[in-house]
Amino acid sequence: MSKFKKKLEKYHITNILDNSEEYQYMSNQKSFCCDGSLGWKPRTDVFENNEQLIIILELSFVESKNIEIEYNEEFIAVRGYRNESEFLPKSHFYKMEIDFGPFEKIINLPFKVDFKSLEKVYEKGFFIIKIKKM
């Protein structure tokens, strides 16, 4: 069982994966596809320069060990989870806009890329993926 599926169990949403036709989970291929209704969606920039496709996801307070990447010729999926903030004591909140729990972002690839060149770095709350164009 993947780390991602274990975290989903923590949030009591594995039944969605197992019982819904909208979701497809293939544990033998470590593949997960979703219609967009699972968890929260990090803000994302996707752009290119002369040599590379660059993807930047805003993932502040997400530990790098909690981020997974899956890819094929058509898309890159970035998923993981953000733990509920331990530095915020449970109290009376007036506003809560920061999402916690599982997330997934699927980025459709606009052209062919060389996955052997994939570079990823996590710094200052941003997860950056760089891949050379083919």
C-alpha positions as protocol buffer text, in pm:
chain_id: "A"
residue {
  index: 1
  type: MET
  ca { x: 0 y: 0 z: 0 }
}
residue {
  index: 2
  type: SER
  ca { x: 142 y: 342 z: -94 }
}
residue {
  index: 3
  type: LYS
  ca { x: 212 y: 620 z: 154 }
}
residue {
  index: 4
  type: PHE
  ca { x: -56 y: 824 z: -20 }
}
residue {
  index: 5
  type: LYS
  ca { x: -325 y: 559 z: 29 }
}
residue {
  index: 6
  type: LYS
  ca { x: -223 y: 523 z: 396 }
}
residue {
  index: 7
  type: LYS
  ca { x: -269 y: 897 z: 445 }
}
residue {
  index: 8
  type: LEU
  ca { x: -610 y: 880 z: 277 }
}
residue {
  index: 9
  type: GLU
  ca { x: -708 y: 621 z: 539 }
}
residue {
  index: 10
  type: LYS
  ca { x: -614 y: 874 z: 807 }
}
residue {
  index: 11
  type: TYR
  ca { x: -860 y: 1120 z: 653 }
}
residue {
  index: 12
  type: HIS
  ca { x: -1129 y: 848 z: 618 }
}
residue {
  index: 13
  type: ILE
  ca { x: -1172 y: 890 z: 243 }
}
residue {
  index: 14
  type: THR
  ca { x: -1050 y: 556 z: 109 }
}
residue {
  index: 15
  type: ASN
  ca { x: -1412 y: 454 z: 50 }
}
residue {
  index: 16
  type: ILE
  ca { x: -1431 y: 725 z: -216 }
}
residue {
  index: 17
  type: LEU
  ca { x: -1144 y: 561 z: -400 }
}
residue {
  index: 18
  type: ASP
  ca { x: -1271 y: 208 z: -361 }
}
residue {
  index: 19
  type: ASN
  ca { x: -1640 y: 269 z: -434 }
}
residue {
  index: 20
  type: SER
  ca { x: -1656 y: 543 z: -694 }
}
residue {
  index: 21
  type: GLU
  ca { x: -1639 y: 501 z: -1072 }
}
residue {
  index: 22
  type: GLU
  ca { x: -1496 y: 854 z: -1099 }
}
residue {
  index: 23
  type: TYR
  ca { x: -1174 y: 739 z: -936 }
}
residue {
  index: 24
  type: GLN
  ca { x: -931 y: 481 z: -1055 }
}
residue {
  index: 25
  type: TYR
  ca { x: -665 y: 341 z: -827 }
}
residue {
  index: 26
  type: MET
  ca { x: -427 y: 82 z: -967 }
}
residue {
  index: 27
  type: SER
  ca { x: -203 y: -31 z: -683 }
}
residue {
  index: 28
  type: ASN
  ca { x: 12 y: -254 z: -900 }
}
residue {
  index: 29
  type: GLN
  ca { x: 109 y: 38 z: -1125 }
}
residue {
  index: 30
  type: LYS
  ca { x: 111 y: 306 z: -852 }
}
residue {
  index: 31
  type: SER
  ca { x: -125 y: 508 z: -1068 }
}
residue {
  index: 32
  type: PHE
  ca { x: -398 y: 735 z: -943 }
}
residue {
  index: 33
  type: CYS
  ca { x: -637 y: 941 z: -1153 }
}
residue {
  index: 34
  type: CYS
  ca { x: -898 y: 1170 z: -1015 }
}
residue {
  index: 35
  type: ASP
  ca { x: -1170 y: 1403 z: -1141 }
}
residue {
  index: 36
  type: GLY
  ca { x: -1063 y: 1694 z: -925 }
}
residue {
  index: 37
  type: SER
  ca { x: -1284 y: 1643 z: -622 }
}
residue {
  index: 38
  type: LEU
  ca { x: -1022 y: 1481 z: -398 }
}
residue {
  index: 39
  type: GLY
  ca { x: -844 y: 1708 z: -152 }
}
residue {
  index: 40
  type: TRP
  ca { x: -715 y: 2053 z: -227 }
}
residue {
  index: 41
  type: LYS
  ca { x: -538 y: 2189 z: -534 }
}
residue {
  index: 42
  type: PRO
  ca { x: -209 y: 2378 z: -495 }
}
residue {
  index: 43
  type: ARG
  ca { x: -162 y: 2689 z: -705 }
}
residue {
  index: 44
  type: THR
  ca { x: 56 y: 2600 z: -1003 }
}
residue {
  index: 45
  type: ASP
  ca { x: 251 y: 2777 z: -1277 }
}
residue {
  index: 46
  type: VAL
  ca { x: 348 y: 2585 z: -1594 }
}
residue {
  index: 47
  type: PHE
  ca { x: 570 y: 2750 z: -1854 }
}
residue {
  index: 48
  type: GLU
  ca { x: 857 y: 2682 z: -2091 }
}
residue {
  index: 49
  type: ASN
  ca { x: 1185 y: 2840 z: -2189 }
}
residue {
  index: 50
  type: ASN
  ca { x: 1405 y: 2743 z: -2485 }
}
residue {
  index: 51
  type: GLU
  ca { x: 1519 y: 2415 z: -2328 }
}
residue {
  index: 52
  type: GLN
  ca { x: 1274 y: 2311 z: -2057 }
}
residue {
  index: 53
  type: LEU
  ca { x: 922 y: 2276 z: -1930 }
}
residue {
  index: 54
  type: ILE
  ca { x: 903 y: 2426 z: -1580 }
}
residue {
  index: 55
  type: ILE
  ca { x: 631 y: 2348 z: -1327 }
}
residue {
  index: 56
  type: ILE
  ca { x: 609 y: 2536 z: -997 }
}
residue {
  index: 57
  type: LEU
  ca { x: 363 y: 2434 z: -724 }
}
residue {
  index: 58
  type: GLU
  ca { x: 297 y: 2640 z: -414 }
}
residue {
  index: 59
  type: LEU
  ca { x: 330 y: 2386 z: -131 }
}
residue {
  index: 60
  type: SER
  ca { x: 421 y: 2580 z: 182 }
}
residue {
  index: 61
  type: PHE
  ca { x: 445 y: 2373 z: 501 }
}
residue {
  index: 62
  type: VAL
  ca { x: 434 y: 2048 z: 304 }
}
residue {
  index: 63
  type: GLU
  ca { x: 728 y: 1829 z: 398 }
}
residue {
  index: 64
  type: SER
  ca { x: 920 y: 1709 z: 93 }
}
residue {
  index: 65
  type: LYS
  ca { x: 889 y: 1348 z: 216 }
}
residue {
  index: 66
  type: ASN
  ca { x: 510 y: 1387 z: 178 }
}
residue {
  index: 67
  type: ILE
  ca { x: 526 y: 1470 z: -196 }
}
residue {
  index: 68
  type: GLU
  ca { x: 499 y: 1205 z: -471 }
}
residue {
  index: 69
  type: ILE
  ca { x: 534 y: 1245 z: -846 }
}
residue {
  index: 70
  type: GLU
  ca { x: 394 y: 1018 z: -1112 }
}
residue {
  index: 71
  type: TYR
  ca { x: 425 y: 1077 z: -1485 }
}
residue {
  index: 72
  type: ASN
  ca { x: 369 y: 933 z: -1827 }
}
residue {
  index: 73
  type: GLU
  ca { x: 372 y: 1074 z: -2181 }
}
residue {
  index: 74
  type: GLU
  ca { x: 48 y: 1265 z: -2124 }
}
residue {
  index: 75
  type: PHE
  ca { x: 67 y: 1412 z: -1773 }
}
residue {
  index: 76
  type: ILE
  ca { x: 255 y: 1467 z: -1451 }
}
residue {
  index: 77
  type: ALA
  ca { x: 67 y: 1410 z: -1124 }
}
residue {
  index: 78
  type: VAL
  ca { x: 194 y: 1563 z: -801 }
}
residue {
  index: 79
  type: ARG
  ca { x: 21 y: 1446 z: -487 }
}
residue {
  index: 80
  type: GLY
  ca { x: 74 y: 1426 z: -116 }
}
residue {
  index: 81
  type: TYR
  ca { x: -58 y: 1579 z: 202 }
}
residue {
  index: 82
  type: ARG
  ca { x: -12 y: 1872 z: 435 }
}
residue {
  index: 83
  type: ASN
  ca { x: -45 y: 1794 z: 804 }
}
residue {
  index: 84
  type: GLU
  ca { x: -275 y: 2015 z: 1002 }
}
residue {
  index: 85
  type: SER
  ca { x: -64 y: 2287 z: 1149 }
}
residue {
  index: 86
  type: GLU
  ca { x: 81 y: 2197 z: 1485 }
}
residue {
  index: 87
  type: PHE
  ca { x: 176 y: 2555 z: 1563 }
}
residue {
  index: 88
  type: LEU
  ca { x: -188 y: 2672 z: 1562 }
}
residue {
  index: 89
  type: PRO
  ca { x: -359 y: 2583 z: 1888 }
}
residue {
  index: 90
  type: LYS
  ca { x: -716 y: 2467 z: 1850 }
}
residue {
  index: 91
  type: SER
  ca { x: -918 y: 2768 z: 1944 }
}
residue {
  index: 92
  type: HIS
  ca { x: -1193 y: 2989 z: 1807 }
}
residue {
  index: 93
  type: PHE
  ca { x: -1109 y: 3063 z: 1443 }
}
residue {
  index: 94
  type: TYR
  ca { x: -1251 y: 3366 z: 1265 }
}
residue {
  index: 95
  type: LYS
  ca { x: -1128 y: 3261 z: 924 }
}
residue {
  index: 96
  type: MET
  ca { x: -962 y: 2947 z: 785 }
}
residue {
  index: 97
  type: GLU
  ca { x: -848 y: 2947 z: 423 }
}
residue {
  index: 98
  type: ILE
  ca { x: -539 y: 2726 z: 443 }
}
residue {
  index: 99
  type: ASP
  ca { x: -611 y: 2373 z: 324 }
}
residue {
  index: 100
  type: PHE
  ca { x: -480 y: 2066 z: 503 }
}
residue {
  index: 101
  type: GLY
  ca { x: -495 y: 1698 z: 422 }
}
residue {
  index: 102
  type: PRO
  ca { x: -440 y: 1527 z: 87 }
}
residue {
  index: 103
  type: PHE
  ca { x: -381 y: 1714 z: -237 }
}
residue {
  index: 104
  type: GLU
  ca { x: -336 y: 1624 z: -600 }
}
residue {
  index: 105
  type: LYS
  ca { x: -252 y: 1829 z: -906 }
}
residue {
  index: 106
  type: ILE
  ca { x: -248 y: 1678 z: -1255 }
}
residue {
  index: 107
  type: ILE
  ca { x: -64 y: 1877 z: -1520 }
}
residue {
  index: 108
  type: ASN
  ca { x: -126 y: 1781 z: -1883 }
}
residue {
  index: 109
  type: LEU
  ca { x: 195 y: 1796 z: -2081 }
}
residue {
  index: 110
  type: PRO
  ca { x: 179 y: 2037 z: -2378 }
}
residue {
  index: 111
  type: PHE
  ca { x: 457 y: 1852 z: -2567 }
}
residue {
  index: 112
  type: LYS
  ca { x: 696 y: 1557 z: -2536 }
}
residue {
  index: 113
  type: VAL
  ca { x: 959 y: 1581 z: -2265 }
}
residue {
  index: 114
  type: ASP
  ca { x: 1266 y: 1380 z: -2167 }
}
residue {
  index: 115
  type: PHE
  ca { x: 1179 y: 1231 z: -1827 }
}
residue {
  index: 116
  type: LYS
  ca { x: 1539 y: 1117 z: -1780 }
}
residue {
  index: 117
  type: SER
  ca { x: 1627 y: 1485 z: -1736 }
}
residue {
  index: 118
  type: LEU
  ca { x: 1361 y: 1548 z: -1470 }
}
residue {
  index: 119
  type: GLU
  ca { x: 1491 y: 1768 z: -1189 }
}
residue {
  index: 120
  type: LYS
  ca { x: 1293 y: 1853 z: -878 }
}
residue {
  index: 121
  type: VAL
  ca { x: 1369 y: 2085 z: -591 }
}
residue {
  index: 122
  type: TYR
  ca { x: 1170 y: 2205 z: -292 }
}
residue {
  index: 123
  type: GLU
  ca { x: 1267 y: 2545 z: -160 }
}
residue {
  index: 124
  type: LYS
  ca { x: 1098 y: 2829 z: 27 }
}
residue {
  index: 125
  type: GLY
  ca { x: 757 y: 2661 z: 2 }
}
residue {
  index: 126
  type: PHE
  ca { x: 771 y: 2598 z: -373 }
}
residue {
  index: 127
  type: PHE
  ca { x: 809 y: 2258 z: -541 }
}
residue {
  index: 128
  type: ILE
  ca { x: 985 y: 2308 z: -875 }
}
residue {
  index: 129
  type: ILE
  ca { x: 1002 y: 2051 z: -1155 }
}
residue {
  index: 130
  type: LYS
  ca { x: 1222 y: 2106 z: -1462 }
}
residue {
  index: 131
  type: ILE
  ca { x: 1219 y: 1871 z: -1762 }
}
residue {
  index: 132
  type: LYS
  ca { x: 1403 y: 1908 z: -2092 }
}
residue {
  index: 133
  type: LYS
  ca { x: 1197 y: 1931 z: -2410 }
}
residue {
  index: 134
  type: MET
  ca { x: 1238 y: 1666 z: -2677 }
}
